[in-house]
């Protein structure tokens, strides 16, 4: 009897790897969600409970990327943009921002529970730079 070599079995038709298309699809959707929502603008450490005003006017310049925001918190901390600064550093920071091309207007957010003296110090330091155009950021109340 003559021995014939055995035929090799057919390879399996099953996919023996991992399909990453579903994973990449989910990752893409999550990436789009995070890109669209994005970070909030003009955030700072601590929260300011803003005063309410019935006849507040919109300030479209406040949403500019280079808008100068100064925030005075309840405990007297001062933030320029997103960074906390000390009392005497505010005029220098404002002058530097104006030299970099910022608008000649400062938007001031003062916590309604802050002491008047803390806000007065900040206003004096802003005026020390020569900027007289100051916008106060408040919450809009329902006029009804």
N, CA and C atoms as an extended XYZ file, in Angstrom:
432
Properties=species:S:1:pos:R:3:atomname:S:1:resname:S:1:resid:I:1 pbc="F F F"
N         0.830       -1.154        0.000 N   UNK     1
C         0.000        0.000        0.000 CA  UNK     1
C         0.886        1.231        0.000 C   UNK     1
N         0.527        2.090       -0.847 N   UNK     2
C         1.317        3.284       -1.041 CA  UNK     2
C         0.754        4.398       -0.167 C   UNK     2
N         1.604        5.029        0.568 N   UNK     3
C         1.167        6.128        1.442 CA  UNK     3
C         1.128        7.436        0.668 C   UNK     3
N         0.007        8.059        0.731 N   UNK     4
C        -0.124        9.360        0.083 CA  UNK     4
C        -0.047       10.437        1.163 C   UNK     4
N         0.596       11.481        0.858 N   UNK     5
C         0.667       12.544        1.873 CA  UNK     5
C        -0.719       13.126        2.147 C   UNK     5
N        -0.942       13.407        3.393 N   UNK     6
C        -2.233       13.965        3.795 CA  UNK     6
C        -2.351       15.404        3.341 C   UNK     6
N        -3.545       15.742        2.975 N   UNK     7
C        -3.794       17.128        2.589 CA  UNK     7
C        -3.888       17.978        3.855 C   UNK     7
N        -3.387       19.154        3.754 N   UNK     8
C        -3.486       20.071        4.895 CA  UNK     8
C        -4.928       20.522        5.044 C   UNK     8
N        -5.408       20.615        6.288 N   UNK     9
C        -6.789       21.063        6.444 CA  UNK     9
C        -6.936       22.518        6.011 C   UNK     9
N        -8.137       22.852        5.590 N   UNK    10
C        -8.396       24.230        5.170 CA  UNK    10
C        -8.237       25.181        6.348 C   UNK    10
N        -7.715       26.368        6.096 N   UNK    11
C        -7.611       27.320        7.216 CA  UNK    11
C        -8.997       27.749        7.689 C   UNK    11
N        -9.070       28.136        8.940 N   UNK    12
C       -10.345       28.553        9.544 CA  UNK    12
C       -10.831       29.841        8.900 C   UNK    12
N       -12.134       29.925        8.743 N   UNK    13
C       -12.737       31.112        8.148 CA  UNK    13
C       -13.013       32.204        9.186 C   UNK    13
N       -12.786       31.901       10.449 N   UNK    14
C       -13.049       32.858       11.508 CA  UNK    14
C       -11.934       33.899       11.594 C   UNK    14
N       -12.332       35.119       11.949 N   UNK    15
C       -11.362       36.203       12.129 CA  UNK    15
C       -10.757       36.053       13.519 C   UNK    15
N        -9.496       35.867       13.580 N   UNK    16
C        -8.877       35.669       14.880 CA  UNK    16
C        -8.090       36.908       15.315 C   UNK    16
N        -8.618       38.058       15.029 N   UNK    17
C        -8.023       39.323       15.453 CA  UNK    17
C        -9.101       40.185       16.080 C   UNK    17
N        -8.718       41.364       16.523 N   UNK    18
C        -9.671       42.274       17.133 CA  UNK    18
C       -10.043       43.332       16.107 C   UNK    18
N       -11.343       43.577       15.969 N   UNK    19
C       -11.836       44.591       15.050 CA  UNK    19
C       -11.913       45.917       15.809 C   UNK    19
N       -11.103       46.870       15.416 N   UNK    20
C       -11.031       48.148       16.129 CA  UNK    20
C       -11.969       49.208       15.559 C   UNK    20
N       -12.723       48.925       14.519 N   UNK    21
C       -13.566       49.945       13.907 CA  UNK    21
C       -14.657       50.423       14.850 C   UNK    21
N       -15.266       49.508       15.596 N   UNK    22
C       -16.296       49.926       16.556 CA  UNK    22
C       -15.676       50.784       17.652 C   UNK    22
N       -14.521       50.377       18.135 N   UNK    23
C       -13.820       51.141       19.160 CA  UNK    23
C       -13.456       52.531       18.653 C   UNK    23
N       -12.941       52.608       17.433 N   UNK    24
C       -12.565       53.905       16.873 CA  UNK    24
C       -13.790       54.785       16.638 C   UNK    24
N       -14.908       54.200       16.274 N   UNK    25
C       -16.135       54.968       16.094 CA  UNK    25
C       -16.589       55.611       17.392 C   UNK    25
N       -16.558       54.876       18.478 N   UNK    26
C       -16.949       55.416       19.779 CA  UNK    26
C       -15.964       56.494       20.221 C   UNK    26
N       -14.695       56.256       20.034 N   UNK    27
C       -13.684       57.247       20.407 CA  UNK    27
C       -13.861       58.538       19.604 C   UNK    27
N       -14.190       58.413       18.339 N   UNK    28
C       -14.403       59.596       17.505 CA  UNK    28
C       -15.592       60.407       18.003 C   UNK    28
N       -16.690       59.733       18.352 N   UNK    29
C       -17.873       60.430       18.864 CA  UNK    29
C       -17.539       61.144       20.172 C   UNK    29
N       -16.830       60.487       21.068 N   UNK    30
C       -16.439       61.125       22.334 CA  UNK    30
C       -15.522       62.322       22.092 C   UNK    30
N       -14.610       62.198       21.153 N   UNK    31
C       -13.722       63.304       20.837 CA  UNK    31
C       -14.508       64.503       20.332 C   UNK    31
N       -15.484       64.270       19.470 N   UNK    32
C       -16.300       65.365       18.957 CA  UNK    32
C       -17.111       66.027       20.075 C   UNK    32
N       -17.630       65.239       20.996 N   UNK    33
C       -18.399       65.805       22.101 CA  UNK    33
C       -17.524       66.726       22.932 C   UNK    33
N       -16.311       66.292       23.255 N   UNK    34
C       -15.421       67.114       24.070 CA  UNK    34
C       -14.916       68.336       23.316 C   UNK    34
N       -14.719       68.227       22.025 N   UNK    35
C       -14.261       69.376       21.250 CA  UNK    35
C       -15.351       70.422       21.113 C   UNK    35
N       -16.590       69.984       20.918 N   UNK    36
C       -17.685       70.933       20.745 CA  UNK    36
C       -18.002       71.635       22.056 C   UNK    36
N       -18.038       70.872       23.162 N   UNK    37
C       -18.356       71.504       24.437 CA  UNK    37
C       -17.213       72.413       24.872 C   UNK    37
N       -15.992       71.977       24.749 N   UNK    38
C       -14.824       72.797       25.039 CA  UNK    38
C       -14.773       73.327       26.459 C   UNK    38
N       -13.686       73.953       26.801 N   UNK    39
C       -13.575       74.529       28.142 CA  UNK    39
C       -14.377       75.818       28.244 C   UNK    39
N       -14.814       76.135       29.412 N   UNK    40
C       -15.527       77.387       29.612 CA  UNK    40
C       -14.533       78.529       29.602 C   UNK    40
N       -14.959       79.629       29.017 N   UNK    41
C       -14.086       80.775       28.930 CA  UNK    41
C       -14.067       81.550       30.235 C   UNK    41
N       -12.960       82.140       30.533 N   UNK    42
C       -12.791       83.028       31.670 CA  UNK    42
C       -13.140       82.349       32.990 C   UNK    42
N       -12.663       81.142       33.145 N   UNK    43
C       -12.863       80.489       34.423 CA  UNK    43
C       -11.750       80.906       35.366 C   UNK    43
N       -12.013       80.864       36.628 N   UNK    44
C       -11.008       81.211       37.624 CA  UNK    44
C       -11.193       80.297       38.803 C   UNK    44
N       -10.249       80.308       39.698 N   UNK    45
C       -10.341       79.489       40.888 CA  UNK    45
C       -11.267       80.185       41.876 C   UNK    45
N       -12.215       79.457       42.376 N   UNK    46
C       -13.199       80.059       43.252 CA  UNK    46
C       -14.370       80.541       42.416 C   UNK    46
N       -15.484       80.727       43.038 N   UNK    47
C       -16.646       81.161       42.286 CA  UNK    47
C       -17.114       82.516       42.795 C   UNK    47
N       -17.585       83.313       41.885 N   UNK    48
C       -18.083       84.637       42.252 CA  UNK    48
C       -19.605       84.621       42.169 C   UNK    48
N       -20.242       84.989       43.249 N   UNK    49
C       -21.704       85.125       43.276 CA  UNK    49
C       -21.983       86.556       42.838 C   UNK    49
N       -22.392       86.702       41.594 N   UNK    50
C       -22.520       88.032       41.012 CA  UNK    50
C       -23.786       88.732       41.473 C   UNK    50
N       -23.708       90.033       41.519 N   UNK    51
C       -24.884       90.850       41.822 CA  UNK    51
C       -25.836       90.802       40.641 C   UNK    51
N       -27.102       91.090       40.893 N   UNK    52
C       -28.110       91.080       39.831 CA  UNK    52
C       -28.485       92.500       39.456 C   UNK    52
N       -28.733       92.688       38.170 N   UNK    53
C       -29.143       94.003       37.676 CA  UNK    53
C       -30.311       93.812       36.720 C   UNK    53
N       -31.309       94.667       36.855 N   UNK    54
C       -32.492       94.556       36.012 CA  UNK    54
C       -32.308       95.141       34.633 C   UNK    54
N       -31.436       96.115       34.488 N   UNK    55
C       -31.256       96.778       33.193 CA  UNK    55
C       -29.823       96.658       32.703 C   UNK    55
N       -29.281       95.473       32.788 N   UNK    56
C       -27.922       95.230       32.305 CA  UNK    56
C       -27.907       95.278       30.781 C   UNK    56
N       -26.857       95.834       30.230 N   UNK    57
C       -26.715       95.891       28.771 CA  UNK    57
C       -25.693       94.858       28.328 C   UNK    57
N       -25.895       94.257       27.171 N   UNK    58
C       -24.927       93.270       26.688 CA  UNK    58
C       -23.600       93.931       26.334 C   UNK    58
N       -22.527       93.211       26.586 N   UNK    59
C       -21.184       93.680       26.252 CA  UNK    59
C       -20.528       92.641       25.350 C   UNK    59
N       -20.662       92.801       24.038 N   UNK    60
C       -20.119       91.789       23.125 CA  UNK    60
C       -18.600       91.682       23.185 C   UNK    60
N       -17.922       92.721       23.620 N   UNK    61
C       -16.464       92.655       23.732 CA  UNK    61
C       -15.993       91.733       24.837 C   UNK    61
N       -16.900       91.379       25.753 N   UNK    62
C       -16.520       90.523       26.871 CA  UNK    62
C       -16.246       89.095       26.447 C   UNK    62
N       -16.716       88.692       25.270 N   UNK    63
C       -16.479       87.323       24.831 CA  UNK    63
C       -15.248       87.196       23.938 C   UNK    63
N       -14.551       88.309       23.744 N   UNK    64
C       -13.315       88.246       22.963 CA  UNK    64
C       -12.290       87.388       23.691 C   UNK    64
N       -11.446       86.760       22.921 N   UNK    65
C       -10.429       85.889       23.511 CA  UNK    65
C        -9.422       86.680       24.336 C   UNK    65
N        -9.154       87.908       23.933 N   UNK    66
C        -8.149       88.705       24.634 CA  UNK    66
C        -8.772       89.715       25.599 C   UNK    66
N       -10.040       89.522       25.967 N   UNK    67
C       -10.699       90.434       26.908 CA  UNK    67
C       -10.019       90.337       28.272 C   UNK    67
N        -9.889       91.474       28.919 N   UNK    68
C        -9.233       91.518       30.234 CA  UNK    68
C       -10.299       91.390       31.322 C   UNK    68
N       -10.283       90.263       32.022 N   UNK    69
C       -11.211       90.002       33.115 CA  UNK    69
C       -10.477       90.126       34.438 C   UNK    69
N       -11.087       90.866       35.357 N   UNK    70
C       -10.584       90.938       36.725 CA  UNK    70
C       -11.720       90.475       37.619 C   UNK    70
N       -11.435       89.513       38.482 N   UNK    71
C       -12.449       88.940       39.366 CA  UNK    71
C       -12.007       89.162       40.802 C   UNK    71
N       -12.937       89.672       41.611 N   UNK    72
C       -12.704       89.821       43.047 CA  UNK    72
C       -13.642       88.840       43.741 C   UNK    72
N       -13.073       87.896       44.478 N   UNK    73
C       -13.878       86.877       45.133 CA  UNK    73
C       -14.317       87.336       46.516 C   UNK    73
N       -15.131       86.527       47.131 N   UNK    74
C       -15.692       86.845       48.444 CA  UNK    74
C       -14.613       87.072       49.492 C   UNK    74
N       -13.561       86.269       49.423 N   UNK    75
C       -12.502       86.380       50.425 CA  UNK    75
C       -11.415       87.381       50.051 C   UNK    75
N       -11.630       88.173       49.014 N   UNK    76
C       -10.700       89.236       48.656 CA  UNK    76
C        -9.601       88.839       47.695 C   UNK    76
N        -9.624       87.606       47.189 N   UNK    77
C        -8.630       87.195       46.200 CA  UNK    77
C        -8.919       87.886       44.874 C   UNK    77
N        -7.847       88.189       44.145 N   UNK    78
C        -7.963       88.887       42.863 CA  UNK    78
C        -7.434       87.964       41.776 C   UNK    78
N        -8.229       87.821       40.719 N   UNK    79
C        -7.828       87.011       39.571 CA  UNK    79
C        -7.811       87.898       38.342 C   UNK    79
N        -6.734       87.783       37.570 N   UNK    80
C        -6.652       88.458       36.276 CA  UNK    80
C        -6.693       87.358       35.229 C   UNK    80
N        -7.806       87.272       34.518 N   UNK    81
C        -7.995       86.136       33.614 CA  UNK    81
C        -8.223       84.895       34.437 C   UNK    81
N        -7.320       83.943       34.332 N   UNK    82
C        -7.460       82.700       35.089 CA  UNK    82
C        -6.436       82.573       36.201 C   UNK    82
N        -5.556       83.551       36.335 N   UNK    83
C        -4.480       83.438       37.324 CA  UNK    83
C        -4.700       84.375       38.488 C   UNK    83
N        -4.470       83.845       39.677 N   UNK    84
C        -4.573       84.670       40.875 CA  UNK    84
C        -3.334       85.553       40.965 C   UNK    84
N        -3.563       86.824       41.292 N   UNK    85
C        -2.445       87.758       41.416 CA  UNK    85
C        -2.545       88.473       42.750 C   UNK    85
N        -1.457       89.082       43.144 N   UNK    86
C        -1.415       89.851       44.375 CA  UNK    86
C        -1.873       91.278       44.088 C   UNK    86
N        -2.104       92.048       45.152 N   UNK    87
C        -2.658       93.395       45.021 CA  UNK    87
C        -1.855       94.290       44.080 C   UNK    87
N        -0.569       94.380       44.251 N   UNK    88
C         0.237       95.320       43.482 CA  UNK    88
C         0.565       94.878       42.074 C   UNK    88
N         0.264       93.638       41.710 N   UNK    89
C         0.630       93.115       40.391 CA  UNK    89
C        -0.396       93.430       39.308 C   UNK    89
N        -1.562       93.898       39.682 N   UNK    90
C        -2.628       94.117       38.705 CA  UNK    90
C        -2.292       95.176       37.654 C   UNK    90
N        -1.771       96.352       38.017 N   UNK    91
C        -1.450       97.336       36.968 CA  UNK    91
C        -0.439       96.819       35.942 C   UNK    91
N         0.563       96.085       36.407 N   UNK    92
C         1.565       95.536       35.485 CA  UNK    92
C         0.930       94.514       34.547 C   UNK    92
N         0.066       93.662       35.081 N   UNK    93
C        -0.589       92.643       34.250 CA  UNK    93
C        -1.486       93.294       33.203 C   UNK    93
N        -2.192       94.352       33.580 N   UNK    94
C        -3.068       95.039       32.623 CA  UNK    94
C        -2.246       95.715       31.540 C   UNK    94
N        -1.185       96.392       31.920 N   UNK    95
C        -0.324       97.053       30.914 CA  UNK    95
C         0.259       96.035       29.937 C   UNK    95
N         0.701       94.880       30.449 N   UNK    96
C         1.244       93.837       29.574 CA  UNK    96
C         0.189       93.326       28.597 C   UNK    96
N        -1.044       93.160       29.079 N   UNK    97
C        -2.119       92.676       28.206 CA  UNK    97
C        -2.445       93.693       27.116 C   UNK    97
N        -2.422       94.988       27.460 N   UNK    98
C        -2.689       96.030       26.458 CA  UNK    98
C        -1.568       96.061       25.426 C   UNK    98
N        -0.335       95.876       25.859 N   UNK    99
C         0.786       95.834       24.914 CA  UNK    99
C         0.675       94.636       23.972 C   UNK    99
N         0.081       93.543       24.430 N   UNK   100
C        -0.102       92.359       23.584 CA  UNK   100
C        -1.303       92.501       22.659 C   UNK   100
N        -2.054       93.606       22.753 N   UNK   101
C        -3.137       93.858       21.811 CA  UNK   101
C        -4.537       93.744       22.377 C   UNK   101
N        -4.687       93.663       23.675 N   UNK   102
C        -6.034       93.583       24.253 CA  UNK   102
C        -6.768       94.904       24.095 C   UNK   102
N        -8.076       94.816       24.132 N   UNK   103
C        -8.933       95.991       24.060 CA  UNK   103
C        -8.672       96.866       25.290 C   UNK   103
N        -8.859       98.161       25.154 N   UNK   104
C        -8.620       99.084       26.266 CA  UNK   104
C        -9.783       99.141       27.240 C   UNK   104
N       -10.358       98.001       27.554 N   UNK   105
C       -11.478       97.938       28.482 CA  UNK   105
C       -11.265       96.752       29.409 C   UNK   105
N       -11.576       96.956       30.681 N   UNK   106
C       -11.438       95.895       31.676 CA  UNK   106
C       -12.836       95.490       32.117 C   UNK   106
N       -13.083       94.188       32.159 N   UNK   107
C       -14.360       93.650       32.619 CA  UNK   107
C       -14.169       93.164       34.050 C   UNK   107
N       -14.936       93.738       34.951 N   UNK   108
C       -14.768       93.488       36.381 CA  UNK   108
C       -15.943       92.668       36.908 C   UNK   108
N       -15.618       91.543       37.531 N   UNK   109
C       -16.613       90.717       38.199 CA  UNK   109
C       -16.311       90.760       39.690 C   UNK   109
N       -17.264       91.234       40.463 N   UNK   110
C       -17.074       91.327       41.910 CA  UNK   110
C       -18.131       90.463       42.574 C   UNK   110
N       -17.702       89.602       43.453 N   UNK   111
C       -18.636       88.782       44.219 CA  UNK   111
C       -19.522       89.711       45.046 C   UNK   111
N       -20.815       89.437       45.045 N   UNK   112
C       -21.739       90.325       45.764 CA  UNK   112
C       -21.520       90.273       47.269 C   UNK   112
N       -20.809       89.261       47.755 N   UNK   113
C       -20.536       89.148       49.188 CA  UNK   113
C       -19.167       89.710       49.563 C   UNK   113
N       -18.419       90.225       48.574 N   UNK   114
C       -17.089       90.774       48.845 CA  UNK   114
C       -17.207       92.122       49.553 C   UNK   114
N       -16.157       92.485       50.257 N   UNK   115
C       -16.143       93.780       50.937 CA  UNK   115
C       -15.912       94.887       49.910 C   UNK   115
N       -16.519       96.018       50.164 N   UNK   116
C       -16.390       97.144       49.250 CA  UNK   116
C       -14.934       97.586       49.137 C   UNK   116
N       -14.188       97.498       50.224 N   UNK   117
C       -12.786       97.918       50.209 CA  UNK   117
C       -11.941       97.116       49.240 C   UNK   117
N       -12.230       95.818       49.102 N   UNK   118
C       -11.478       94.990       48.148 CA  UNK   118
C       -11.749       95.428       46.716 C   UNK   118
N       -13.015       95.725       46.415 N   UNK   119
C       -13.363       96.181       45.064 CA  UNK   119
C       -12.783       97.572       44.797 C   UNK   119
N       -12.756       98.426       45.807 N   UNK   120
C       -12.229       99.773       45.636 CA  UNK   120
C       -10.726       99.744       45.334 C   UNK   120
N       -10.006       98.861       45.984 N   UNK   121
C        -8.567       98.720       45.718 CA  UNK   121
C        -8.339       98.310       44.269 C   UNK   121
N        -9.141       97.355       43.787 N   UNK   122
C        -8.992       96.889       42.405 CA  UNK   122
C        -9.337       98.003       41.418 C   UNK   122
N       -10.399       98.743       41.674 N   UNK   123
C       -10.759       99.865       40.792 CA  UNK   123
C        -9.652      100.912       40.741 C   UNK   123
N        -9.057      101.225       41.884 N   UNK   124
C        -7.949      102.188       41.905 CA  UNK   124
C        -6.762      101.678       41.104 C   UNK   124
N        -6.473      100.386       41.201 N   UNK   125
C        -5.338       99.831       40.449 CA  UNK   125
C        -5.614       99.818       38.947 C   UNK   125
N        -6.871       99.595       38.568 N   UNK   126
C        -7.212       99.637       37.136 CA  UNK   126
C        -7.059      101.063       36.618 C   UNK   126
N        -7.549      102.041       37.375 N   UNK   127
C        -7.437      103.445       36.948 CA  UNK   127
C        -5.985      103.904       36.919 C   UNK   127
N        -5.144      103.304       37.744 N   UNK   128
C        -3.709      103.640       37.769 CA  UNK   128
C        -3.045      103.355       36.423 C   UNK   128
N        -3.585      102.395       35.667 N   UNK   129
C        -3.015      102.066       34.359 CA  UNK   129
C        -3.446      103.052       33.280 C   UNK   129
N        -4.415      103.917       33.581 N   UNK   130
C        -4.904      104.872       32.602 CA  UNK   130
C        -6.165      104.414       31.910 C   UNK   130
N        -6.666      103.247       32.254 N   UNK   131
C        -7.900      102.739       31.651 CA  UNK   131
C        -9.075      103.238       32.469 C   UNK   131
N        -9.966      103.953       31.797 N   UNK   132
C       -11.165      104.469       32.460 CA  UNK   132
C       -12.415      103.694       32.034 C   UNK   132
N       -12.286      102.864       31.010 N   UNK   133
C       -13.410      102.112       30.483 CA  UNK   133
C       -13.486      100.764       31.208 C   UNK   133
N       -14.382      100.662       32.179 N   UNK   134
C       -14.522       99.456       33.000 CA  UNK   134
C       -15.961       98.966       32.884 C   UNK   134
N       -16.126       97.708       32.533 N   UNK   135
C       -17.449       97.096       32.449 CA  UNK   135
C       -17.682       96.203       33.647 C   UNK   135
N       -18.797       96.374       34.327 N   UNK   136
C       -19.129       95.542       35.480 CA  UNK   136
C       -20.002       94.384       35.008 C   UNK   136
N       -19.574       93.179       35.284 N   UNK   137
C       -20.302       91.979       34.886 CA  UNK   137
C       -21.274       91.625       35.990 C   UNK   137
N       -22.557       91.516       35.653 N   UNK   138
C       -23.603       91.159       36.612 CA  UNK   138
C       -24.506       90.090       36.011 C   UNK   138
N       -25.369       89.555       36.824 N   UNK   139
C       -26.413       88.634       36.333 CA  UNK   139
C       -27.606       89.476       35.885 C   UNK   139
N       -28.217       89.075       34.795 N   UNK   140
C       -29.412       89.749       34.295 CA  UNK   140
C       -30.622       89.168       35.013 C   UNK   140
N       -31.406       90.023       35.650 N   UNK   141
C       -32.636       89.559       36.279 CA  UNK   141
C       -33.787       89.697       35.296 C   UNK   141
N       -34.818       88.956       35.532 N   UNK   142
C       -35.995       88.997       34.676 CA  UNK   142
C       -36.708       90.328       34.921 C   UNK   142
N       -36.903       91.162       33.891 N   UNK   143
C       -37.506       92.478       34.107 CA  UNK   143
C       -38.969       92.421       34.496 C   UNK   143
N       -39.627       91.281       34.407 N   UNK   144
C       -41.051       91.194       34.769 CA  UNK   144
C       -41.241       91.255       36.211 C   UNK   144
